């Protein structure tokens, strides 16, 4: 059973989850910018060094492992059936994002943090740029554009638009207090773009 995590990996995941849960509670109570790494480590009972062993920054607690998540979306996009349009394949691949995170109340808290903390917004934009480069080659292929060493600007624009639709859907979901359906909101945003 190669897919079964080792005891060490399970312990690492549990520690990360405990640190993240504590940090999110502190962020919700005090605000993201006002909460320090020192406050987080004191509440969890670990050292700063241990914190940075699990997370590269305070922002990573909220955004998660951006590179691994982007790779999951890329893999999902590449595995979609060939007969799907680029939009259908992208929509299905982006559903991977719904599988990440905790319960709806925690997701609502995280969405609020994304929109209130300037440092998180900056890291979020950085994530978009990395994902645009990661996803553009498969979109380029699906759009029937010739392969090239550099991504075609049309493929990059396509990915940027899809990610903007995700952001708009999450913003609207957050403003609804978590009552609205983010998939419907995403579909409506895409429909408006496609005219």
C-alpha positions, 0 to 999 in steps of 0.5 A: 500500500504505497498510498498509505501515509507513514506514521511520520507523515500522519503526525506532520499532517496533524501538526500542520492542521493544529497549527493552521486551526489555531492560527485561523482562530487567532486571525478571526479573533484579532485580524490577520495583520494584527496576529503575529507568528509569535502569538501563533506559536505561543498558542500552539506551544511550539517554537518559531523554528517549528512553525517555519518547518511547517509553513513558509510564512503566515500567509501560507497558513491561509493560502495553503501549498499554492504549488501543490494545489496548482499541480493538482489543478493542472493534473485534473485539467490534463486528465479531462476528456479530449472532447471537452471544450477548454472551458468545460475542462477548466471548470471541471479541473477547478473543482479540485479547489472545492476539495481543499480546506475545512468545514464551510464556516472555516472556509468563510473565515478564510475567504474573509481573510483573503479580502481584508489583508493586503499581504494575502491579496498580494500573495493571491495575485502571485499565485495567479501568475504562477498558475497562469504559467502552469495551466496555459500550455494545456489550455493552449493545446485544447484551444488548438493553438500551435505549441510554442516555447512561450505560452500563447497570450490567448491561452494565458488570458484564458487562464487569467479569466478563469481564475478571475471568475473563481475569485469573483465567485468566492467574493460573492459567496463570501458576501452571501455569508456562505449561502450562495452556490459558488459553482453557480456563481462561477458559471454565471461569471464565465457565461458573462465573459463568453457573452 
